[in-house]
Amino acid sequence: LNYVQGDSMSISCLTTTHPLQSLTVKLRRINQDKDIFMYPDISPASERQRWSVRKDAGNITLHLKNISSSDAGLYDCQVYKDQDRLNVIRFDLKVK
């Protein structure tokens, strides 16, 4: 995924009939080995302003606004229902 600084991006993490409120969505930064965003929202305020999760037409979608060069890296978007991991999408974000 290639983006220019200041752009916004969206990536679908799962297609499901489960309501978003019943799921946990984690965004993990692989190269830093840390969770940087989680829904329901217990993320640092700085990340909550830029990352968000929506359910649109059955797709659980992760959004990032105001992309900066420091966002570049390898990520996992993980979706859980209770303790069961439903899906993982790995993506490599490149910023020009």
PyMOL commands that place a pseudoatom at each C-alpha (Angstrom):
pseudoatom trace, name=CA, resn=LEU, resi=1, chain=A, elem=C, hetatm=0, pos=[0.000, 0.000, 0.000]
pseudoatom trace, name=CA, resn=ASN, resi=2, chain=A, elem=C, hetatm=0, pos=[1.628, 3.224, -1.176]
pseudoatom trace, name=CA, resn=TYR, resi=3, chain=A, elem=C, hetatm=0, pos=[0.510, 6.616, 0.105]
pseudoatom trace, name=CA, resn=VAL, resi=4, chain=A, elem=C, hetatm=0, pos=[1.622, 10.235, 0.057]
pseudoatom trace, name=CA, resn=GLN, resi=5, chain=A, elem=C, hetatm=0, pos=[1.981, 12.170, 3.309]
pseudoatom trace, name=CA, resn=GLY, resi=6, chain=A, elem=C, hetatm=0, pos=[-1.307, 13.792, 4.315]
pseudoatom trace, name=CA, resn=ASP, resi=7, chain=A, elem=C, hetatm=0, pos=[-3.400, 11.142, 2.523]
pseudoatom trace, name=CA, resn=SER, resi=8, chain=A, elem=C, hetatm=0, pos=[-6.026, 8.965, 4.164]
pseudoatom trace, name=CA, resn=MET, resi=9, chain=A, elem=C, hetatm=0, pos=[-6.275, 5.199, 3.767]
pseudoatom trace, name=CA, resn=SER, resi=10, chain=A, elem=C, hetatm=0, pos=[-8.800, 2.446, 4.432]
pseudoatom trace, name=CA, resn=ILE, resi=11, chain=A, elem=C, hetatm=0, pos=[-8.264, -1.304, 4.613]
pseudoatom trace, name=CA, resn=SER, resi=12, chain=A, elem=C, hetatm=0, pos=[-10.879, -4.012, 5.069]
pseudoatom trace, name=CA, resn=CYS, resi=13, chain=A, elem=C, hetatm=0, pos=[-9.940, -6.372, 7.913]
pseudoatom trace, name=CA, resn=LEU, resi=14, chain=A, elem=C, hetatm=0, pos=[-12.946, -8.714, 7.805]
pseudoatom trace, name=CA, resn=THR, resi=15, chain=A, elem=C, hetatm=0, pos=[-16.315, -9.275, 6.134]
pseudoatom trace, name=CA, resn=THR, resi=16, chain=A, elem=C, hetatm=0, pos=[-18.815, -10.458, 8.746]
pseudoatom trace, name=CA, resn=THR, resi=17, chain=A, elem=C, hetatm=0, pos=[-22.411, -10.491, 9.864]
pseudoatom trace, name=CA, resn=HIS, resi=18, chain=A, elem=C, hetatm=0, pos=[-21.349, -9.870, 13.490]
pseudoatom trace, name=CA, resn=PRO, resi=19, chain=A, elem=C, hetatm=0, pos=[-22.181, -6.385, 14.773]
pseudoatom trace, name=CA, resn=LEU, resi=20, chain=A, elem=C, hetatm=0, pos=[-19.085, -4.231, 15.230]
pseudoatom trace, name=CA, resn=GLN, resi=21, chain=A, elem=C, hetatm=0, pos=[-19.966, -3.747, 18.925]
pseudoatom trace, name=CA, resn=SER, resi=22, chain=A, elem=C, hetatm=0, pos=[-19.469, -7.485, 19.515]
pseudoatom trace, name=CA, resn=LEU, resi=23, chain=A, elem=C, hetatm=0, pos=[-15.924, -7.506, 18.078]
pseudoatom trace, name=CA, resn=THR, resi=24, chain=A, elem=C, hetatm=0, pos=[-12.471, -6.431, 19.174]
pseudoatom trace, name=CA, resn=VAL, resi=25, chain=A, elem=C, hetatm=0, pos=[-10.207, -4.943, 16.507]
pseudoatom trace, name=CA, resn=LYS, resi=26, chain=A, elem=C, hetatm=0, pos=[-6.474, -4.606, 17.190]
pseudoatom trace, name=CA, resn=LEU, resi=27, chain=A, elem=C, hetatm=0, pos=[-3.896, -2.924, 15.027]
pseudoatom trace, name=CA, resn=ARG, resi=28, chain=A, elem=C, hetatm=0, pos=[-0.406, -4.200, 15.753]
pseudoatom trace, name=CA, resn=ARG, resi=29, chain=A, elem=C, hetatm=0, pos=[2.761, -2.664, 14.390]
pseudoatom trace, name=CA, resn=ILE, resi=30, chain=A, elem=C, hetatm=0, pos=[5.047, -5.596, 13.605]
pseudoatom trace, name=CA, resn=ASN, resi=31, chain=A, elem=C, hetatm=0, pos=[8.369, -3.749, 13.389]
pseudoatom trace, name=CA, resn=GLN, resi=32, chain=A, elem=C, hetatm=0, pos=[7.756, -2.166, 16.821]
pseudoatom trace, name=CA, resn=ASP, resi=33, chain=A, elem=C, hetatm=0, pos=[5.961, -5.248, 18.208]
pseudoatom trace, name=CA, resn=LYS, resi=34, chain=A, elem=C, hetatm=0, pos=[3.233, -3.201, 19.880]
pseudoatom trace, name=CA, resn=ASP, resi=35, chain=A, elem=C, hetatm=0, pos=[-0.510, -2.621, 19.649]
pseudoatom trace, name=CA, resn=ILE, resi=36, chain=A, elem=C, hetatm=0, pos=[-1.074, 0.921, 18.435]
pseudoatom trace, name=CA, resn=PHE, resi=37, chain=A, elem=C, hetatm=0, pos=[-4.853, 0.953, 18.156]
pseudoatom trace, name=CA, resn=MET, resi=38, chain=A, elem=C, hetatm=0, pos=[-7.701, -1.061, 19.616]
pseudoatom trace, name=CA, resn=TYR, resi=39, chain=A, elem=C, hetatm=0, pos=[-11.472, -0.983, 19.262]
pseudoatom trace, name=CA, resn=PRO, resi=40, chain=A, elem=C, hetatm=0, pos=[-13.324, -0.691, 21.629]
pseudoatom trace, name=CA, resn=ASP, resi=41, chain=A, elem=C, hetatm=0, pos=[-11.241, 2.343, 22.227]
pseudoatom trace, name=CA, resn=ILE, resi=42, chain=A, elem=C, hetatm=0, pos=[-8.504, 2.054, 24.847]
pseudoatom trace, name=CA, resn=SER, resi=43, chain=A, elem=C, hetatm=0, pos=[-5.814, 3.526, 22.599]
pseudoatom trace, name=CA, resn=PRO, resi=44, chain=A, elem=C, hetatm=0, pos=[-3.706, 6.577, 23.408]
pseudoatom trace, name=CA, resn=ALA, resi=45, chain=A, elem=C, hetatm=0, pos=[-5.570, 9.779, 22.534]
pseudoatom trace, name=CA, resn=SER, resi=46, chain=A, elem=C, hetatm=0, pos=[-2.966, 10.665, 19.908]
pseudoatom trace, name=CA, resn=GLU, resi=47, chain=A, elem=C, hetatm=0, pos=[-3.722, 7.479, 17.936]
pseudoatom trace, name=CA, resn=ARG, resi=48, chain=A, elem=C, hetatm=0, pos=[-7.508, 7.743, 18.412]
pseudoatom trace, name=CA, resn=GLN, resi=49, chain=A, elem=C, hetatm=0, pos=[-7.476, 11.047, 16.542]
pseudoatom trace, name=CA, resn=ARG, resi=50, chain=A, elem=C, hetatm=0, pos=[-6.030, 9.376, 13.442]
pseudoatom trace, name=CA, resn=TRP, resi=51, chain=A, elem=C, hetatm=0, pos=[-7.121, 5.702, 13.474]
pseudoatom trace, name=CA, resn=SER, resi=52, chain=A, elem=C, hetatm=0, pos=[-10.745, 4.573, 13.464]
pseudoatom trace, name=CA, resn=VAL, resi=53, chain=A, elem=C, hetatm=0, pos=[-12.825, 1.470, 12.753]
pseudoatom trace, name=CA, resn=ARG, resi=54, chain=A, elem=C, hetatm=0, pos=[-16.173, 1.309, 10.960]
pseudoatom trace, name=CA, resn=LYS, resi=55, chain=A, elem=C, hetatm=0, pos=[-18.506, -1.376, 9.706]
pseudoatom trace, name=CA, resn=ASP, resi=56, chain=A, elem=C, hetatm=0, pos=[-19.757, -0.579, 6.245]
pseudoatom trace, name=CA, resn=ALA, resi=57, chain=A, elem=C, hetatm=0, pos=[-21.796, -3.041, 4.140]
pseudoatom trace, name=CA, resn=GLY, resi=58, chain=A, elem=C, hetatm=0, pos=[-20.548, -5.974, 6.216]
pseudoatom trace, name=CA, resn=ASN, resi=59, chain=A, elem=C, hetatm=0, pos=[-16.872, -4.958, 6.064]
pseudoatom trace, name=CA, resn=ILE, resi=60, chain=A, elem=C, hetatm=0, pos=[-14.923, -4.136, 9.219]
pseudoatom trace, name=CA, resn=THR, resi=61, chain=A, elem=C, hetatm=0, pos=[-12.693, -1.350, 7.891]
pseudoatom trace, name=CA, resn=LEU, resi=62, chain=A, elem=C, hetatm=0, pos=[-9.704, 0.353, 9.480]
pseudoatom trace, name=CA, resn=HIS, resi=63, chain=A, elem=C, hetatm=0, pos=[-9.132, 4.018, 8.592]
pseudoatom trace, name=CA, resn=LEU, resi=64, chain=A, elem=C, hetatm=0, pos=[-6.054, 6.215, 8.996]
pseudoatom trace, name=CA, resn=LYS, resi=65, chain=A, elem=C, hetatm=0, pos=[-6.088, 9.930, 8.297]
pseudoatom trace, name=CA, resn=ASN, resi=66, chain=A, elem=C, hetatm=0, pos=[-3.198, 12.369, 7.921]
pseudoatom trace, name=CA, resn=ILE, resi=67, chain=A, elem=C, hetatm=0, pos=[-0.617, 9.741, 6.983]
pseudoatom trace, name=CA, resn=SER, resi=68, chain=A, elem=C, hetatm=0, pos=[2.941, 10.739, 7.913]
pseudoatom trace, name=CA, resn=SER, resi=69, chain=A, elem=C, hetatm=0, pos=[6.305, 9.178, 7.091]
pseudoatom trace, name=CA, resn=SER, resi=70, chain=A, elem=C, hetatm=0, pos=[6.484, 7.755, 10.634]
pseudoatom trace, name=CA, resn=ASP, resi=71, chain=A, elem=C, hetatm=0, pos=[3.425, 5.579, 9.838]
pseudoatom trace, name=CA, resn=ALA, resi=72, chain=A, elem=C, hetatm=0, pos=[5.392, 3.509, 7.326]
pseudoatom trace, name=CA, resn=GLY, resi=73, chain=A, elem=C, hetatm=0, pos=[5.803, -0.113, 8.360]
pseudoatom trace, name=CA, resn=LEU, resi=74, chain=A, elem=C, hetatm=0, pos=[4.333, -3.579, 8.566]
pseudoatom trace, name=CA, resn=TYR, resi=75, chain=A, elem=C, hetatm=0, pos=[0.994, -3.987, 10.373]
pseudoatom trace, name=CA, resn=ASP, resi=76, chain=A, elem=C, hetatm=0, pos=[-1.460, -6.699, 11.380]
pseudoatom trace, name=CA, resn=CYS, resi=77, chain=A, elem=C, hetatm=0, pos=[-5.159, -5.889, 11.654]
pseudoatom trace, name=CA, resn=GLN, resi=78, chain=A, elem=C, hetatm=0, pos=[-6.592, -8.563, 13.982]
pseudoatom trace, name=CA, resn=VAL, resi=79, chain=A, elem=C, hetatm=0, pos=[-10.313, -9.104, 14.564]
pseudoatom trace, name=CA, resn=TYR, resi=80, chain=A, elem=C, hetatm=0, pos=[-11.571, -11.100, 17.569]
pseudoatom trace, name=CA, resn=LYS, resi=81, chain=A, elem=C, hetatm=0, pos=[-14.989, -12.306, 18.724]
pseudoatom trace, name=CA, resn=ASP, resi=82, chain=A, elem=C, hetatm=0, pos=[-14.611, -12.928, 22.455]
pseudoatom trace, name=CA, resn=GLN, resi=83, chain=A, elem=C, hetatm=0, pos=[-11.354, -14.943, 22.652]
pseudoatom trace, name=CA, resn=ASP, resi=84, chain=A, elem=C, hetatm=0, pos=[-11.540, -16.297, 19.085]
pseudoatom trace, name=CA, resn=ARG, resi=85, chain=A, elem=C, hetatm=0, pos=[-9.440, -14.635, 16.432]
pseudoatom trace, name=CA, resn=LEU, resi=86, chain=A, elem=C, hetatm=0, pos=[-11.627, -14.393, 13.326]
pseudoatom trace, name=CA, resn=ASN, resi=87, chain=A, elem=C, hetatm=0, pos=[-9.116, -12.901, 10.913]
pseudoatom trace, name=CA, resn=VAL, resi=88, chain=A, elem=C, hetatm=0, pos=[-5.727, -11.255, 10.466]
pseudoatom trace, name=CA, resn=ILE, resi=89, chain=A, elem=C, hetatm=0, pos=[-4.800, -8.992, 7.570]
pseudoatom trace, name=CA, resn=ARG, resi=90, chain=A, elem=C, hetatm=0, pos=[-1.125, -8.086, 7.229]
pseudoatom trace, name=CA, resn=PHE, resi=91, chain=A, elem=C, hetatm=0, pos=[-0.236, -5.017, 5.232]
pseudoatom trace, name=CA, resn=ASP, resi=92, chain=A, elem=C, hetatm=0, pos=[2.892, -3.012, 4.492]
pseudoatom trace, name=CA, resn=LEU, resi=93, chain=A, elem=C, hetatm=0, pos=[2.308, 0.740, 4.539]
pseudoatom trace, name=CA, resn=LYS, resi=94, chain=A, elem=C, hetatm=0, pos=[4.741, 2.748, 2.425]
pseudoatom trace, name=CA, resn=VAL, resi=95, chain=A, elem=C, hetatm=0, pos=[4.784, 6.551, 2.561]
pseudoatom trace, name=CA, resn=LYS, resi=96, chain=A, elem=C, hetatm=0, pos=[6.322, 8.752, -0.139]
for i in range(1, 96): cmd.bond("trace and resi %d" % i, "trace and resi %d" % (i + 1))
show_as sticks, trace
zoom trace
